[in-house]
Structures are given as C-alpha cells and as structure tokens.
C-alpha cells in the first residue's frame, strides 16, 4: 500500500454520524485501503447552497494500492451504496467522499482534480485535515496549509462536534 491519500467525508441528511461511520467502515473493509488516521467530527454550516441542514465532516488519511482513479471509483461506489443522490451542485447529501490529496501529485483530469480544487477555500475541509497532519503543503503551493487556513474568513462556521481525544478513529463512533 504505497499511496497516501487524504479524504474528506461529509453528511447532512438523516443520521449524519451513522453515514460517516458506514462510509469509514466500507473504506476499512476494502483490502486495498488501510485507514491510518481519522479526525474528530466537526459540524459545519453549508457552503454554496446554504438552504440546507448543517453537515458533519471528518478527514481521513489512508494508504492504498489503488491509483487515484481507482480510489475515485471506490469513493463513488461507497456514495452510491449508501444512497447518495446527486440532485444539484452543493446540495444535501447522505454522504460525500472527496479525494483531497493523493501522494504529492497534481492531477488534472476531466473526472478528477487533485489537490481538490476548492479545498483551500473551505475551513470545513482544512480544519479536520490539519488535525490529522499539521505539516501538509499542497504540491501546487509552497505555502503550508496552516497558513492558508489562517486566511479563510469563515472558520466560525466549523465547530467541533465530537472529539477523537487521540484514540483510534473507530472510537469516535462508539456509544
């Protein structure tokens, strides 16, 4: 499992925490994926289309033998299995899995852009991501992501919802 990737997971329909748990479980069940770290859970205000419920978001670090495109296929498969319906851009969703970073690669394809093209504008992505690894630098920037986060104005829209407290990521989802 030579590739390192960071994913963002979010949900704002139904039992949001359960959908995060199920998506994380499906990642763990895949023989080509090893979940290395998981952030705390953050409740976040919606961005883009704001007339919807708040999201729960986490970031996950994985190692995988999948190529970036194979990982994208897995993420889309998990979304479909959990009932995601794509009605309109930035709309409500039971689950959303986005590839934020894949190794130190810069990928520009019609179906996949890595680093995620809007991650540097979104505190709800950077706060959980930096909880996992504060030293991350985008391959397209020479600026550390902690400095990028300092420049984002809407950080108050991201609130700690359930802290991991240094435990294994699965501990987040235990009662």
C-alpha positions as a Python dict, from the first residue, in 0.01 Angstrom:
ca = {
    (1, 'X'): (0, 0, 0),
    (2, 'X'): (235, 263, -128),
    (3, 'X'): (0, 555, -198),
    (4, 'X'): (-101, 804, 69),
    (5, 'X'): (-430, 988, 25),
    (6, 'X'): (-639, 1223, 234),
    (7, 'X'): (-1017, 1216, 203),
    (8, 'X'): (-1293, 1443, 323),
    (9, 'X'): (-1623, 1284, 428),
    (10, 'X'): (-1944, 1475, 492),
    (11, 'X'): (-2313, 1414, 556),
    (12, 'X'): (-2615, 1635, 619),
    (13, 'X'): (-2919, 1410, 566),
    (14, 'X'): (-3063, 1165, 817),
    (15, 'X'): (-2836, 1018, 1084),
    (16, 'X'): (-2525, 1207, 976),
    (17, 'X'): (-2292, 1036, 1222),
    (18, 'X'): (-2414, 691, 1113),
    (19, 'X'): (-2346, 771, 746),
    (20, 'X'): (-1991, 878, 834),
    (21, 'X'): (-1948, 558, 1032),
    (22, 'X'): (-2077, 343, 746),
    (23, 'X'): (-1853, 513, 489),
    (24, 'X'): (-1550, 470, 715),
    (25, 'X'): (-1643, 104, 767),
    (26, 'X'): (-1666, 48, 391),
    (27, 'X'): (-1323, 203, 344),
    (28, 'X'): (-1184, -29, 614),
    (29, 'X'): (-1347, -334, 456),
    (30, 'X'): (-1166, -279, 126),
    (31, 'X'): (-850, -492, 106),
    (32, 'X'): (-672, -221, -94),
    (33, 'X'): (-725, 52, 166),
    (34, 'X'): (-583, 99, 513),
    (35, 'X'): (-730, 378, 726),
    (36, 'X'): (-431, 535, 902),
    (37, 'X'): (-594, 829, 1083),
    (38, 'X'): (-928, 999, 1127),
    (39, 'X'): (-1003, 1347, 1253),
    (40, 'X'): (-1258, 1446, 1512),
    (41, 'X'): (-1609, 1514, 1381),
    (42, 'X'): (-1695, 1875, 1301),
    (43, 'X'): (-2038, 2025, 1248),
    (44, 'X'): (-2027, 2278, 969),
    (45, 'X'): (-2253, 2533, 809),
    (46, 'X'): (-2338, 2453, 446),
    (47, 'X'): (-2134, 2630, 177),
    (48, 'X'): (-2254, 2718, -172),
    (49, 'X'): (-2620, 2628, -141),
    (50, 'X'): (-2698, 2737, 216),
    (51, 'X'): (-3069, 2647, 243),
    (52, 'X'): (-2999, 2303, 390),
    (53, 'X'): (-2909, 2133, 716),
    (54, 'X'): (-2564, 2154, 874),
    (55, 'X'): (-2304, 1894, 781),
    (56, 'X'): (-2093, 1662, 989),
    (57, 'X'): (-1743, 1639, 840),
    (58, 'X'): (-1428, 1436, 901),
    (59, 'X'): (-1095, 1395, 727),
    (60, 'X'): (-926, 1059, 685),
    (61, 'X'): (-571, 960, 597),
    (62, 'X'): (-541, 633, 410),
    (63, 'X'): (-275, 424, 245),
    (64, 'X'): (-385, 238, -65),
    (65, 'X'): (-264, 31, -356),
    (66, 'X'): (-529, 198, -574),
    (67, 'X'): (-443, 452, -839),
    (68, 'X'): (-611, 790, -794),
    (69, 'X'): (-881, 695, -1046),
    (70, 'X'): (-945, 361, -877),
    (71, 'X'): (-977, 543, -544),
    (72, 'X'): (-1226, 783, -701),
    (73, 'X'): (-1426, 483, -827),
    (74, 'X'): (-1429, 338, -475),
    (75, 'X'): (-1548, 670, -327),
    (76, 'X'): (-1829, 696, -583),
    (77, 'X'): (-1926, 332, -521),
    (78, 'X'): (-1949, 392, -145),
    (79, 'X'): (-2161, 703, -202),
    (80, 'X'): (-2396, 504, -427),
    (81, 'X'): (-2417, 211, -184),
    (82, 'X'): (-2513, 448, 98),
    (83, 'X'): (-2786, 610, -110),
    (84, 'X'): (-2632, 932, -236),
    (85, 'X'): (-2846, 1106, -496),
    (86, 'X'): (-2689, 1394, -689),
    (87, 'X'): (-2975, 1639, -742),
    (88, 'X'): (-2777, 1960, -781),
    (89, 'X'): (-2433, 2101, -709),
    (90, 'X'): (-2356, 2154, -339),
    (91, 'X'): (-2698, 2015, -247),
    (92, 'X'): (-2788, 1798, 53),
    (93, 'X'): (-2636, 1452, 65),
    (94, 'X'): (-2638, 1143, 284),
    (95, 'X'): (-2265, 1104, 221),
    (96, 'X'): (-1991, 1274, 25),
    (97, 'X'): (-1637, 1140, -17),
    (98, 'X'): (-1380, 1367, -180),
    (99, 'X'): (-1016, 1296, -254),
    (100, 'X'): (-825, 1594, -118),
    (101, 'X'): (-466, 1481, -173),
    (102, 'X'): (-307, 1181, -341),
    (103, 'X'): (63, 1142, -266),
    (104, 'X'): (219, 1472, -369),
    (105, 'X'): (61, 1453, -712),
    (106, 'X'): (-106, 1725, -913),
    (107, 'X'): (-380, 1552, -1118),
    (108, 'X'): (-579, 1741, -1381),
    (109, 'X'): (-839, 1518, -1548),
    (110, 'X'): (-1198, 1569, -1654),
    (111, 'X'): (-1324, 1338, -1379),
    (112, 'X'): (-1067, 1411, -1108),
    (113, 'X'): (-868, 1708, -984),
    (114, 'X'): (-616, 1662, -706),
    (115, 'X'): (-548, 1853, -490),
    (116, 'X'): (-920, 1913, -456),
    (117, 'X'): (-977, 2242, -640),
    (118, 'X'): (-1171, 2419, -364),
    (119, 'X'): (-1007, 2279, -52),
    (120, 'X'): (-803, 2594, 11),
    (121, 'X'): (-1128, 2797, 30),
    (122, 'X'): (-1301, 2571, 281),
    (123, 'X'): (-1238, 2573, 652),
    (124, 'X'): (-1463, 2266, 691),
    (125, 'X'): (-1206, 2073, 487),
    (126, 'X'): (-884, 2223, 623),
    (127, 'X'): (-964, 2215, 995),
    (128, 'X'): (-1020, 1835, 1013),
    (129, 'X'): (-739, 1772, 762),
    (130, 'X'): (-488, 1973, 964),
    (131, 'X'): (-595, 1793, 1280),
    (132, 'X'): (-452, 1478, 1119),
    (133, 'X'): (-137, 1637, 974),
    (134, 'X'): (-44, 1999, 1050),
    (135, 'X'): (260, 1992, 823),
    (136, 'X'): (76, 1941, 493),
    (137, 'X'): (175, 2154, 196),
    (138, 'X'): (-8, 2136, -136),
    (139, 'X'): (200, 2026, -433),
    (140, 'X'): (66, 2333, -618),
    (141, 'X'): (160, 2580, -342),
    (142, 'X'): (468, 2641, -136),
    (143, 'X'): (252, 2769, 148),
    (144, 'X'): (174, 2535, 440),
    (145, 'X'): (-197, 2463, 472),
    (146, 'X'): (-197, 2604, 827),
    (147, 'X'): (-115, 2944, 674),
    (148, 'X'): (-386, 2901, 409),
    (149, 'X'): (-637, 2827, 687),
    (150, 'X'): (-539, 3149, 866),
    (151, 'X'): (-658, 3345, 560),
    (152, 'X'): (-1005, 3184, 543),
    (153, 'X'): (-1269, 3416, 691),
    (154, 'X'): (-1550, 3169, 776),
    (155, 'X'): (-1383, 2944, 1035),
    (156, 'X'): (-1661, 3016, 1285),
    (157, 'X'): (-1887, 2802, 1062),
    (158, 'X'): (-1686, 2495, 1169),
    (159, 'X'): (-1750, 2365, 1521),
    (160, 'X'): (-1603, 2064, 1699),
    (161, 'X'): (-1889, 1814, 1735),
    (162, 'X'): (-1718, 1501, 1870),
    (163, 'X'): (-1351, 1495, 1964),
    (164, 'X'): (-1130, 1197, 1895),
    (165, 'X'): (-904, 1258, 2201),
    (166, 'X'): (-611, 1071, 2048),
    (167, 'X'): (-800, 741, 2039),
    (168, 'X'): (-839, 510, 1742),
    (169, 'X'): (-1073, 664, 1485),
    (170, 'X'): (-1333, 393, 1539),
    (171, 'X'): (-1370, 516, 1898),
    (172, 'X'): (-1545, 823, 1759),
    (173, 'X'): (-1837, 612, 1655),
    (174, 'X'): (-1883, 403, 1966),
    (175, 'X'): (-2155, 494, 2213),
}
